[in-house]
Amino acid sequence: MNINLGHTSHSGIKRDHNEDTYGIDLDAGLFLVADGMGGHDHGEIASALARDHILHAIKDGVSIKQAILDANQEIINSSLEKPGDLPMGTTIALLKTNGSRFDCVWVGDSRVYKLSDNHLEPISSDHSYVQELVDQDLITAEQARSHPHRNVVTQALGVTDNSEIVISEKHGTIKKHDKFLICTDGLTEEVDDQTIKEIMSKALEPKEIGDQLMIQALENGGSDNITAIIVEFIG
């Protein structure tokens, strides 16, 4: 299936550098974002390590889950080479397409959305403290948006051993005109799902949709790095 593609990344208003990264391999139908953490330059190192390893491994025929596990170990090993430094880590959200099928895989709170027939569906579900509270019906999704611990992730590459890490996945089908958004939490922290739907539903090119989402996130505070990939399937 043919696609239109847009992508954008910004450090945000309150951060002096960008620890997000993203990767695209059109031949493999692979689109990923990674949100690094760890202070100093460590976050951007972790996200870049994850991106590069996963892209190369999948191109070499390694399964998505194994590629993520291997990337996790590589980040852990890199941290161990620098004793005394803080551990570095990264979230990852990945969309892989094959004809009319898709695989969505994630660790952490970067997200994948699908817009189909004017319905916006969150494909991924955050590995986060507040999402656990929502799942237990202790708070609402709206309360989660302003919860003081909303940025606490419960899973990330580089900080959890391979024996304990949770790699979540979801699979589905793609129709003509479907659009996907793969993004870091710097976007979803500032822009709610209803606004994301309204912008993605516009008759715009994916690059223009990405720009409008970015502008909205910046206007709403831009408190974190912001990265988004928009993929539209055109048949």
Contacts in CASP RR format, 6 or more apart in sequence:
PFRMAT RR
TARGET T0000
AUTHOR 0000-0000-0000
METHOD contacts of the structure
MODEL  1
MNINLGHTSHSGIKRDHNEDTYGIDLDAGLFLVADGMGGHDHGEIASALA
RDHILHAIKDGVSIKQAILDANQEIINSSLEKPGDLPMGTTIALLKTNGS
RFDCVWVGDSRVYKLSDNHLEPISSDHSYVQELVDQDLITAEQARSHPHR
NVVTQALGVTDNSEIVISEKHGTIKKHDKFLICTDGLTEEVDDQTIKEIM
SKALEPKEIGDQLMIQALENGGSDNITAIIVEFIG
1 97 0 8 1.000
1 99 0 8 1.000
1 100 0 8 1.000
1 174 0 8 1.000
1 176 0 8 1.000
1 233 0 8 1.000
1 234 0 8 1.000
1 235 0 8 1.000
2 233 0 8 1.000
2 234 0 8 1.000
2 235 0 8 1.000
3 26 0 8 1.000
3 231 0 8 1.000
3 232 0 8 1.000
3 233 0 8 1.000
3 234 0 8 1.000
4 205 0 8 1.000
4 206 0 8 1.000
4 231 0 8 1.000
4 232 0 8 1.000
4 234 0 8 1.000
5 24 0 8 1.000
5 26 0 8 1.000
5 206 0 8 1.000
5 207 0 8 1.000
5 229 0 8 1.000
5 230 0 8 1.000
5 231 0 8 1.000
5 232 0 8 1.000
6 205 0 8 1.000
6 206 0 8 1.000
6 207 0 8 1.000
6 209 0 8 1.000
6 210 0 8 1.000
6 229 0 8 1.000
6 230 0 8 1.000
6 231 0 8 1.000
7 22 0 8 1.000
7 24 0 8 1.000
7 207 0 8 1.000
7 210 0 8 1.000
7 228 0 8 1.000
7 229 0 8 1.000
7 230 0 8 1.000
8 207 0 8 1.000
8 210 0 8 1.000
8 211 0 8 1.000
8 213 0 8 1.000
8 214 0 8 1.000
8 226 0 8 1.000
8 227 0 8 1.000
8 228 0 8 1.000
9 18 0 8 1.000
9 20 0 8 1.000
9 21 0 8 1.000
9 22 0 8 1.000
9 225 0 8 1.000
9 226 0 8 1.000
9 227 0 8 1.000
9 228 0 8 1.000
10 18 0 8 1.000
10 214 0 8 1.000
10 218 0 8 1.000
10 225 0 8 1.000
10 226 0 8 1.000
10 227 0 8 1.000
11 17 0 8 1.000
11 18 0 8 1.000
11 225 0 8 1.000
12 18 0 8 1.000
12 186 0 8 1.000
12 217 0 8 1.000
12 218 0 8 1.000
12 222 0 8 1.000
12 223 0 8 1.000
12 224 0 8 1.000
12 225 0 8 1.000
12 226 0 8 1.000
13 218 0 8 1.000
13 221 0 8 1.000
13 222 0 8 1.000
13 223 0 8 1.000
14 221 0 8 1.000
14 222 0 8 1.000
14 223 0 8 1.000
14 224 0 8 1.000
15 224 0 8 1.000
15 225 0 8 1.000
17 41 0 8 1.000
17 44 0 8 1.000
18 44 0 8 1.000
18 225 0 8 1.000
18 227 0 8 1.000
19 35 0 8 1.000
19 36 0 8 1.000
19 37 0 8 1.000
19 38 0 8 1.000
19 43 0 8 1.000
19 44 0 8 1.000
19 47 0 8 1.000
19 225 0 8 1.000
20 33 0 8 1.000
20 34 0 8 1.000
20 35 0 8 1.000
20 36 0 8 1.000
20 47 0 8 1.000
20 184 0 8 1.000
20 225 0 8 1.000
20 226 0 8 1.000
20 227 0 8 1.000
21 33 0 8 1.000
21 34 0 8 1.000
21 36 0 8 1.000
21 44 0 8 1.000
21 47 0 8 1.000
21 48 0 8 1.000
21 51 0 8 1.000
21 227 0 8 1.000
22 31 0 8 1.000
22 32 0 8 1.000
22 33 0 8 1.000
22 34 0 8 1.000
22 51 0 8 1.000
22 182 0 8 1.000
22 227 0 8 1.000
22 229 0 8 1.000
23 30 0 8 1.000
23 31 0 8 1.000
23 32 0 8 1.000
23 33 0 8 1.000
23 51 0 8 1.000
23 55 0 8 1.000
23 229 0 8 1.000
24 30 0 8 1.000
24 31 0 8 1.000
24 32 0 8 1.000
24 229 0 8 1.000
25 55 0 8 1.000
25 58 0 8 1.000
25 59 0 8 1.000
27 59 0 8 1.000
28 58 0 8 1.000
28 59 0 8 1.000
28 96 0 8 1.000
29 96 0 8 1.000
29 97 0 8 1.000
29 98 0 8 1.000
30 55 0 8 1.000
30 58 0 8 1.000
30 94 0 8 1.000
30 95 0 8 1.000
30 96 0 8 1.000
31 94 0 8 1.000
31 95 0 8 1.000
31 96 0 8 1.000
31 180 0 8 1.000
31 182 0 8 1.000
31 229 0 8 1.000
31 231 0 8 1.000
32 51 0 8 1.000
32 54 0 8 1.000
32 55 0 8 1.000
32 92 0 8 1.000
32 93 0 8 1.000
32 94 0 8 1.000
32 95 0 8 1.000
32 182 0 8 1.000
33 92 0 8 1.000
33 93 0 8 1.000
33 110 0 8 1.000
33 182 0 8 1.000
33 183 0 8 1.000
33 184 0 8 1.000
33 227 0 8 1.000
33 228 0 8 1.000
33 229 0 8 1.000
34 46 0 8 1.000
34 47 0 8 1.000
34 48 0 8 1.000
34 50 0 8 1.000
34 51 0 8 1.000
34 90 0 8 1.000
34 91 0 8 1.000
34 92 0 8 1.000
34 93 0 8 1.000
34 110 0 8 1.000
34 184 0 8 1.000
35 47 0 8 1.000
35 90 0 8 1.000
35 91 0 8 1.000
35 109 0 8 1.000
35 110 0 8 1.000
35 184 0 8 1.000
35 185 0 8 1.000
35 186 0 8 1.000
35 225 0 8 1.000
35 227 0 8 1.000
36 43 0 8 1.000
36 44 0 8 1.000
36 46 0 8 1.000
36 47 0 8 1.000
36 88 0 8 1.000
36 89 0 8 1.000
36 90 0 8 1.000
36 91 0 8 1.000
37 43 0 8 1.000
37 46 0 8 1.000
37 88 0 8 1.000
37 89 0 8 1.000
37 90 0 8 1.000
37 91 0 8 1.000
37 156 0 8 1.000
38 46 0 8 1.000
38 86 0 8 1.000
38 87 0 8 1.000
38 88 0 8 1.000
38 89 0 8 1.000
39 86 0 8 1.000
39 88 0 8 1.000
40 85 0 8 1.000
40 86 0 8 1.000
42 79 0 8 1.000
42 85 0 8 1.000
42 86 0 8 1.000
42 88 0 8 1.000
42 89 0 8 1.000
43 88 0 8 1.000
43 89 0 8 1.000
43 90 0 8 1.000
45 78 0 8 1.000
45 88 0 8 1.000
46 75 0 8 1.000
46 78 0 8 1.000
46 88 0 8 1.000
46 89 0 8 1.000
46 90 0 8 1.000
46 157 0 8 1.000
46 158 0 8 1.000
47 89 0 8 1.000
47 90 0 8 1.000
49 71 0 8 1.000
49 74 0 8 1.000
49 75 0 8 1.000
49 78 0 8 1.000
49 90 0 8 1.000
50 68 0 8 1.000
50 71 0 8 1.000
50 72 0 8 1.000
50 75 0 8 1.000
50 90 0 8 1.000
50 92 0 8 1.000
50 157 0 8 1.000
53 67 0 8 1.000
53 70 0 8 1.000
53 71 0 8 1.000
53 74 0 8 1.000
54 64 0 8 1.000
54 67 0 8 1.000
54 68 0 8 1.000
54 71 0 8 1.000
54 92 0 8 1.000
54 94 0 8 1.000
57 66 0 8 1.000
57 67 0 8 1.000
57 70 0 8 1.000
57 71 0 8 1.000
58 64 0 8 1.000
58 67 0 8 1.000
58 96 0 8 1.000
62 70 0 8 1.000
64 94 0 8 1.000
64 96 0 8 1.000
64 103 0 8 1.000
64 105 0 8 1.000
64 169 0 8 1.000
65 105 0 8 1.000
65 167 0 8 1.000
65 169 0 8 1.000
68 92 0 8 1.000
68 94 0 8 1.000
68 105 0 8 1.000
68 107 0 8 1.000
68 157 0 8 1.000
68 167 0 8 1.000
69 162 0 8 1.000
69 165 0 8 1.000
69 167 0 8 1.000
71 92 0 8 1.000
71 157 0 8 1.000
72 157 0 8 1.000
72 158 0 8 1.000
72 160 0 8 1.000
72 162 0 8 1.000
72 165 0 8 1.000
73 162 0 8 1.000
75 88 0 8 1.000
75 89 0 8 1.000
75 90 0 8 1.000
75 157 0 8 1.000
75 158 0 8 1.000
76 87 0 8 1.000
76 158 0 8 1.000
76 161 0 8 1.000
78 88 0 8 1.000
79 85 0 8 1.000
79 87 0 8 1.000
79 88 0 8 1.000
79 89 0 8 1.000
79 158 0 8 1.000
87 158 0 8 1.000
87 159 0 8 1.000
88 158 0 8 1.000
89 156 0 8 1.000
89 157 0 8 1.000
89 158 0 8 1.000
89 159 0 8 1.000
90 156 0 8 1.000
90 157 0 8 1.000
90 158 0 8 1.000
91 106 0 8 1.000
91 107 0 8 1.000
91 108 0 8 1.000
91 109 0 8 1.000
91 110 0 8 1.000
91 127 0 8 1.000
91 153 0 8 1.000
91 155 0 8 1.000
91 156 0 8 1.000
91 157 0 8 1.000
91 184 0 8 1.000
91 185 0 8 1.000
92 105 0 8 1.000
92 106 0 8 1.000
92 107 0 8 1.000
92 108 0 8 1.000
92 110 0 8 1.000
92 157 0 8 1.000
93 104 0 8 1.000
93 105 0 8 1.000
93 106 0 8 1.000
93 108 0 8 1.000
93 110 0 8 1.000
93 111 0 8 1.000
93 112 0 8 1.000
93 124 0 8 1.000
93 182 0 8 1.000
93 183 0 8 1.000
93 184 0 8 1.000
94 104 0 8 1.000
94 105 0 8 1.000
94 106 0 8 1.000
94 112 0 8 1.000
94 182 0 8 1.000
95 102 0 8 1.000
95 103 0 8 1.000
95 104 0 8 1.000
95 112 0 8 1.000
95 180 0 8 1.000
95 182 0 8 1.000
95 231 0 8 1.000
96 102 0 8 1.000
96 103 0 8 1.000
96 104 0 8 1.000
96 105 0 8 1.000
97 103 0 8 1.000
97 174 0 8 1.000
97 231 0 8 1.000
99 174 0 8 1.000
100 173 0 8 1.000
100 174 0 8 1.000
100 175 0 8 1.000
101 171 0 8 1.000
101 172 0 8 1.000
101 173 0 8 1.000
101 174 0 8 1.000
102 171 0 8 1.000
102 172 0 8 1.000
102 173 0 8 1.000
102 174 0 8 1.000
102 180 0 8 1.000
103 169 0 8 1.000
103 170 0 8 1.000
103 171 0 8 1.000
103 172 0 8 1.000
104 112 0 8 1.000
104 123 0 8 1.000
104 124 0 8 1.000
104 169 0 8 1.000
104 170 0 8 1.000
104 171 0 8 1.000
105 167 0 8 1.000
105 168 0 8 1.000
105 169 0 8 1.000
106 112 0 8 1.000
106 124 0 8 1.000
106 127 0 8 1.000
106 167 0 8 1.000
106 168 0 8 1.000
106 169 0 8 1.000
107 127 0 8 1.000
107 155 0 8 1.000
107 156 0 8 1.000
107 157 0 8 1.000
107 165 0 8 1.000
107 166 0 8 1.000
107 167 0 8 1.000
107 168 0 8 1.000
108 126 0 8 1.000
108 127 0 8 1.000
108 128 0 8 1.000
108 153 0 8 1.000
108 154 0 8 1.000
108 155 0 8 1.000
108 156 0 8 1.000
109 126 0 8 1.000
109 127 0 8 1.000
109 128 0 8 1.000
109 131 0 8 1.000
109 153 0 8 1.000
109 185 0 8 1.000
110 124 0 8 1.000
110 182 0 8 1.000
110 183 0 8 1.000
110 184 0 8 1.000
110 185 0 8 1.000
111 122 0 8 1.000
111 123 0 8 1.000
111 124 0 8 1.000
111 126 0 8 1.000
111 181 0 8 1.000
111 182 0 8 1.000
111 183 0 8 1.000
111 185 0 8 1.000
111 188 0 8 1.000
112 122 0 8 1.000
112 123 0 8 1.000
112 124 0 8 1.000
112 180 0 8 1.000
112 181 0 8 1.000
112 182 0 8 1.000
113 120 0 8 1.000
113 121 0 8 1.000
113 122 0 8 1.000
113 123 0 8 1.000
113 180 0 8 1.000
113 181 0 8 1.000
113 183 0 8 1.000
113 193 0 8 1.000
113 196 0 8 1.000
113 200 0 8 1.000
114 120 0 8 1.000
114 121 0 8 1.000
114 123 0 8 1.000
114 178 0 8 1.000
114 179 0 8 1.000
114 180 0 8 1.000
114 181 0 8 1.000
115 121 0 8 1.000
115 178 0 8 1.000
115 179 0 8 1.000
115 180 0 8 1.000
115 181 0 8 1.000
115 197 0 8 1.000
115 200 0 8 1.000
115 201 0 8 1.000
116 175 0 8 1.000
116 177 0 8 1.000
116 178 0 8 1.000
116 179 0 8 1.000
117 175 0 8 1.000
118 201 0 8 1.000
120 193 0 8 1.000
120 196 0 8 1.000
120 197 0 8 1.000
120 200 0 8 1.000
122 193 0 8 1.000
123 170 0 8 1.000
123 180 0 8 1.000
124 168 0 8 1.000
124 170 0 8 1.000
125 131 0 8 1.000
125 168 0 8 1.000
126 153 0 8 1.000
126 185 0 8 1.000
127 153 0 8 1.000
127 154 0 8 1.000
127 155 0 8 1.000
127 156 0 8 1.000
127 166 0 8 1.000
127 168 0 8 1.000
128 150 0 8 1.000
128 151 0 8 1.000
128 152 0 8 1.000
128 153 0 8 1.000
128 154 0 8 1.000
129 149 0 8 1.000
129 150 0 8 1.000
129 152 0 8 1.000
129 153 0 8 1.000
129 154 0 8 1.000
130 139 0 8 1.000
130 144 0 8 1.000
130 147 0 8 1.000
130 149 0 8 1.000
130 150 0 8 1.000
130 152 0 8 1.000
131 144 0 8 1.000
132 154 0 8 1.000
133 139 0 8 1.000
133 144 0 8 1.000
133 147 0 8 1.000
134 140 0 8 1.000
134 141 0 8 1.000
134 144 0 8 1.000
139 147 0 8 1.000
144 150 0 8 1.000
145 192 0 8 1.000
150 189 0 8 1.000
151 185 0 8 1.000
151 189 0 8 1.000
155 165 0 8 1.000
155 166 0 8 1.000
157 165 0 8 1.000
174 233 0 8 1.000
175 233 0 8 1.000
176 233 0 8 1.000
176 234 0 8 1.000
176 235 0 8 1.000
177 232 0 8 1.000
177 233 0 8 1.000
177 234 0 8 1.000
178 232 0 8 1.000
178 233 0 8 1.000
179 200 0 8 1.000
179 206 0 8 1.000
179 209 0 8 1.000
179 230 0 8 1.000
179 231 0 8 1.000
179 232 0 8 1.000
179 233 0 8 1.000
180 229 0 8 1.000
180 230 0 8 1.000
180 231 0 8 1.000
181 196 0 8 1.000
181 200 0 8 1.000
181 213 0 8 1.000
181 228 0 8 1.000
181 229 0 8 1.000
181 230 0 8 1.000
182 228 0 8 1.000
182 229 0 8 1.000
182 231 0 8 1.000
183 213 0 8 1.000
183 226 0 8 1.000
183 227 0 8 1.000
183 228 0 8 1.000
183 229 0 8 1.000
184 224 0 8 1.000
184 225 0 8 1.000
184 226 0 8 1.000
184 227 0 8 1.000
184 228 0 8 1.000
185 224 0 8 1.000
186 217 0 8 1.000
186 222 0 8 1.000
186 223 0 8 1.000
186 224 0 8 1.000
186 225 0 8 1.000
186 226 0 8 1.000
186 227 0 8 1.000
187 196 0 8 1.000
187 213 0 8 1.000
187 214 0 8 1.000
187 217 0 8 1.000
187 226 0 8 1.000
187 227 0 8 1.000
187 228 0 8 1.000
188 196 0 8 1.000
189 217 0 8 1.000
189 223 0 8 1.000
189 224 0 8 1.000
190 216 0 8 1.000
190 217 0 8 1.000
190 218 0 8 1.000
190 220 0 8 1.000
190 221 0 8 1.000
190 222 0 8 1.000
190 223 0 8 1.000
190 226 0 8 1.000
191 213 0 8 1.000
191 216 0 8 1.000
191 217 0 8 1.000
191 220 0 8 1.000
195 216 0 8 1.000
196 213 0 8 1.000
199 209 0 8 1.000
199 210 0 8 1.000
199 212 0 8 1.000
199 213 0 8 1.000
199 216 0 8 1.000
200 209 0 8 1.000
200 213 0 8 1.000
200 230 0 8 1.000
202 208 0 8 1.000
202 209 0 8 1.000
202 212 0 8 1.000
204 212 0 8 1.000
206 230 0 8 1.000
206 231 0 8 1.000
206 232 0 8 1.000
207 230 0 8 1.000
209 230 0 8 1.000
210 228 0 8 1.000
210 230 0 8 1.000
213 228 0 8 1.000
213 230 0 8 1.000
214 226 0 8 1.000
214 228 0 8 1.000
217 226 0 8 1.000
218 226 0 8 1.000
END
